[in-house]
Amino acid sequence: MQSKNEKVLTVFVSSLAVAVASLVIAHEAMAQVGLQGGDDIGSATIIPELPFIATGTTVGYNDDYDFDCPFAAPGSPDVVYSYAPDWEVPVSISICESDFDTKLYIFTNEPPNVLACSDDECGIDGNRSIIYDAMLEPGNTYYIVVDGHGGSQGNYAIEISIPPPPCNLTPPHNAVSEDEPICHDEYEDLSNGGCHVDIWDTIQVNSVFFGTSGTFLYQGLDYRDSDWLEFELTDSAHVELEGMAEFTILMMIIRQGQTSPCVDFEILQWGQALACSVLTIGADLEAGRYWVWVAPYEFTGVECGREYVFELRSSAGPTCIYIPGDANGNGEFNGIDVSFSVNYLKGGGLPPPDTCDCLDHGVIYSAADANGNCLFNGVDVTYSVNYLKGVGASPQGCPDCPPQA
């Protein structure tokens, strides 16, 4: 099976391959120490170095803090991590893989000095939290609070990463290049602009597209240059969309409805990624007409003319042959699988076998996904240990990707 990085190399030029490889190395090098956050600022778990990844729970902890982000929703227990940088560093903090409705914020030195916050931004239902590009300055201590929304609590997985350096995209030799003008203030987005225009670009499945975007002012309001690109399937297929941009990118796969006027369309899958990071989304589609939608995640701060590239491809379909909990793929589930998972999450071992290419989840480590939430992280290790100790339920695969007999 072709790896994710190998697929990326077929899309992007060699300079981008170096950037992608550096991301993989950085992720594997993340320190996984002090898994559980502290109860409050006074007992915060110290983060020794970045990047950092950890898992824990808010269950059983006190509700010490809350911040309107933007909604007032107190009543949830919270836990705290602390970090004191030696130099200026930009960070992104994600708790997207938590199993409850989360809130996330950063205090500078003490409450209520909030540097950044997030409520409903990511996750399988959009109710998890992620903070992009928070700048940490030396001479300060930053308190990172994992909280819940309106009483929610549960297991979390926190990842603090350092965004990659800026990238300079160039069109791959096989790319179809966008012919839309570069946006500017008072720009009328009449090309690939969506439901209010009649000019659409079409793309073919298994092709590469290269375009530009940005944000601008139009009649005093903030706008972003969004591109709607039409494609058609004559038969049902599993389709993947993989892209990268010089800005924080948001991509969607949309089922077309009526186009004049534009009604009855349906967003089937979406995702976002930091500048110069790879984003992959996918969906099982029936025959019909669809749109690829691409734009900056924000409505401000992206210089017009910033570039993006994506590949739209189809695959043969789902393959899901595994035993739930069998992380090392040897045909049975036991304590060895727990050790295998821990070694991988600490960056010192091989990943679980790619056991499933299924629905809109893409390739996932379905056997290692012991709690059945269609993700693999430290929460699954805790779930497996509880079962082996006789105090928890047995492993279960992702319900969208059940094991084939």
Secondary structure, 3 states (H helix, E strand, C coil): CCCHHHHHHCCCCHHHHHHHHHHHHHHHCCECCCCCCECCHHHCEECCCCCEEEEEECCCCCCCCCCCCCCCCCCCCCEEEEECCCCCEEEEEECCCCCCCEEEEEEECCCCCEEEEECCCECCCCCECEEEEEEECCCCCEEEEEEECCCCCCEEEEEEECCCCCCCCCCCCCEEECCCCCCCCCCCCCECCCCCCCECEECCCCEEEEEEECEEEECCEEEECCEEEEEEECCCEEEEEEEEECCCEEEEEEECCEECCEECCEEEEEEEECCCCCEEEEEEECCEEEEEEEEECCCCCCCCCEEEEEEEEEECCCCECCCCCCCCCCCCCCHHHHHHHHHHHCCCCCCCCCCEEEHHHEEECCCCCCECCCCCCHHHHHHHHHHHCCCCCCCECCCCCCCCC
